[in-house]
């Protein structure tokens, strides 16, 4: 659905997502919290360690509640619990990109 509005690059896991972020420097990353080769929080932490990637906003999604995730590891700045609506995703994107 997002591909109608923006270029979408898919990754199969956290490590690949980090490699693609280094290569393409995306405007925004939307990631699941549970992925092969690193969690969404691991990805956020790795991005924050690299100055050229640290400012990329991240929306973390999960079927778990934010309370459950915060017990496991710190969540991304924005969190969407699955299932979420297109309106919720759109609002999170606007907030992440500071679009009014």
C-alpha positions as CSV (number, residue, x, y, z in Angstrom):
1,X,0.0,0.0,0.0
2,X,2.8,2.4,0.8
3,X,4.5,1.8,-2.5
4,X,1.8,4.0,-4.1
5,X,3.2,7.0,-2.2
6,X,6.9,6.3,-1.8
7,X,9.7,4.0,-2.8
8,X,9.6,0.9,-0.5
9,X,12.7,-1.2,0.2
10,X,12.0,-4.5,2.0
11,X,14.4,-6.3,4.2
12,X,14.2,-9.9,5.4
13,X,15.7,-9.1,8.8
14,X,17.4,-6.6,11.1
15,X,20.9,-7.1,9.7
16,X,19.7,-6.7,6.1
17,X,17.7,-3.6,7.1
18,X,20.8,-2.0,8.6
19,X,22.8,-2.8,5.4
20,X,20.0,-1.3,3.3
21,X,19.8,1.8,5.5
22,X,23.6,2.3,5.0
23,X,23.2,1.9,1.2
24,X,20.0,3.9,0.6
25,X,19.7,6.4,3.5
26,X,15.9,6.2,3.8
27,X,13.8,9.0,4.9
28,X,11.9,6.7,7.3
29,X,12.1,3.1,8.5
30,X,9.1,1.0,9.4
31,X,10.1,-2.2,11.1
32,X,8.6,-5.1,12.9
33,X,10.0,-5.6,16.4
34,X,10.5,-9.4,15.9
35,X,12.8,-10.1,13.0
36,X,15.4,-12.7,12.1
37,X,19.0,-11.5,12.7
38,X,18.1,-8.8,15.2
39,X,15.1,-7.3,16.7
40,X,13.6,-3.9,15.8
41,X,15.1,-2.5,18.9
42,X,18.5,-3.9,17.9
43,X,18.0,-2.1,14.6
44,X,17.2,1.2,16.3
45,X,20.2,0.9,18.5
46,X,22.5,0.1,15.6
47,X,21.1,3.1,13.6
48,X,21.7,5.4,16.6
49,X,25.4,4.3,16.8
50,X,26.0,5.5,13.3
51,X,26.0,9.3,13.0
52,X,24.9,9.3,9.4
53,X,21.9,7.0,10.2
54,X,21.1,8.2,13.7
55,X,18.5,10.8,12.5
56,X,16.4,8.4,10.5
57,X,13.0,8.2,12.2
58,X,11.8,4.6,12.9
59,X,8.3,3.3,13.5
60,X,8.4,0.0,15.3
61,X,5.4,-2.4,14.9
62,X,4.5,-5.5,16.8
63,X,1.7,-7.8,17.7
64,X,2.9,-7.4,21.3
65,X,1.8,-4.5,23.5
66,X,4.2,-1.6,24.1
67,X,4.3,-2.6,27.8
68,X,5.5,-6.1,26.9
69,X,8.1,-4.7,24.5
70,X,9.4,-2.2,27.0
71,X,10.0,-5.0,29.5
72,X,12.1,-6.8,26.8
73,X,14.0,-3.8,25.4
74,X,13.4,-0.1,24.9
75,X,10.9,0.6,22.1
76,X,11.5,2.9,19.1
77,X,10.4,6.5,19.3
78,X,7.1,5.6,17.6
79,X,5.3,2.3,18.1
80,X,2.2,0.8,16.4
81,X,0.6,-2.3,17.8
82,X,-0.8,-4.7,15.3
83,X,-3.3,-4.7,13.9
84,X,-3.3,-1.1,13.0
85,X,-5.3,0.9,10.5
86,X,-4.1,2.9,7.5
87,X,-5.0,6.1,9.4
88,X,-2.9,5.1,12.4
89,X,0.1,4.3,10.1
90,X,-0.4,7.5,8.1
91,X,-0.6,9.6,11.3
92,X,2.6,7.9,12.6
93,X,4.4,8.6,9.3
94,X,3.3,12.3,9.5
95,X,4.5,12.6,13.1
96,X,7.8,10.9,12.2
97,X,8.4,13.1,9.3
98,X,6.9,16.2,11.0
99,X,4.5,16.7,8.2
100,X,1.4,18.8,8.9
